[in-house]
Amino acid sequence: MDGVVEIITGRERRRRWSTAEKLRLVAETHEAGTTIGAVAARHSVCESLLFTWRRQVREGVLTAARTPVFMPVDMSDAAPMASTVPAPQAARPSPPARPATPSGLIEIELGNGRQLRVGSDVNLAALRRVLAALRE
């Protein structure tokens, strides 16, 4: 007999299920020839919890996290600025002097006069990809 033993070492008495685990178990309950009781027994979870998760999926409460979509960007000077709107010509007071750069903030001045500001909590792999794309 294959058995699963779960050792609880702390004060926490309940198992915590990630959203991905919940969705996987709900998907198992929809497989042909499978019963909710069998899935519950296989994963040591109460049937009522599986019914709750199935209802949450049906109502759209329990869903997979959306994956961000990256869009191509052309930074060349020849690219038209489709979203550029001319500023109104009303007299405006000059902006106040910029405060000193906060600790951990990196500012990169791009060739076209734009600035790229990156906080200390930036994803380094993503920043490397952006900088590599700007060098091309």
N, C-alpha and C positions, 0 to 999 in steps of 0.2 A: 504494500500500500504506500503510495507516494503521499507524503504529508509535508505540510509547511509549518514550521515553528517560528513564531514571532516572539522575540524576547523584548519585553518592555522594561527598560532600565530606569526611566525617570518617572516623574509624577504624571506625565501625559498618559492617559488611558485610552485615547482614541487615535486611530490611525488617520493620518492626513493624506488625502488623495489629491494629486495634482489634476488640473483640468484635462490634461492629455490622458491621464490614467482613466478618469471618469468617462471620457469620450470613447476610449478603447473598449472599456467594459460594456458601455451601452451598445457599441457596434457589435460586440460579441453576442449580445442578447437578440440581435436582429438576424443572426446567421440562421440559415435553414437547418431545421432539425435540432436546434438548441433551445433549451428552456431557461427561463430566468433562474430557476432553482439550481440548475446545473452550473451556470456561470457564477452564481452566488457561492455555491459550495467550492468551486474550483479556486476562487480568489478570497475565500473567507470573509465575505461581506454579506450583510443582511439583504434579503430579497427586497425589503421595503426601501432600502437605500437605492437599489437599482431602479425600482419603480419611480422614485423621486427624481433620479438623474434623467431617466427617460422622459418624464414629464417636463423637466427643465429644458431638455434639448428640443422637445416639441414646441415649447413656448418661446424658444429663442433666448432663454436666460443663460443656458450653458452652451457656449460656443467656443470654438478654437480662436486663439488670438490671431488677429489679422497680421499678415506679414507685410512689412513696409515695401513699397514698390519704388525702385529708383528710376528716374527719368534721365535720358541723355541731355547734357547741357553743352552748348557751344559757346565758348568764351572768346572767340576770335573777334577782332575789331570789325570784320566784314559782316558779322551777323546783325540783322536788323533788330532793333529793340521794339518788339511788338507791344509790350506793355508799358512803354514810356508815355507818360502824360505830361505835357508841359505844365510847369508850376504857374499858378496865378501870379500876375504882376503886381499884386497889392504890396504896399510897403510893409515889410516885416522887420521887427527888431532883430538885430544880429543875435545868433544863439550864444548862450553863455559859454565861457571858456570851459573846455572839457576837463573834468577832474582827472587826477592822476590815474593811471591804469591800475585796476585792482590786482592784488597779488594773485598769480596763477593765470592771468589772462594774457593770451598771445594775440598780437595784432599783426597781420600781414598786409602790406600795401601792395596791391596788384598793379600791373603795368598800366591798366586803363583807368587808374585813379580810384578804383573801388578798394574797400578794405574787407578783410576776412578776419573776424574775431573768434577766437576759440578759447573756451574756458578750461580750467584745470581738470574738469571731469570728462573731457572729450574721449571718445573711443579712439585709441591710437591707431588701430588698424584702418579705421575709416578715414582718419586724417591723412595717413600715408597714401591711401588710394586717391584722395582728393588732390594732394600735392603732386603726386605722380601724373595725374591727368592734366594739371595746370602746366607742368613742364613740357608736355607733348606739343 
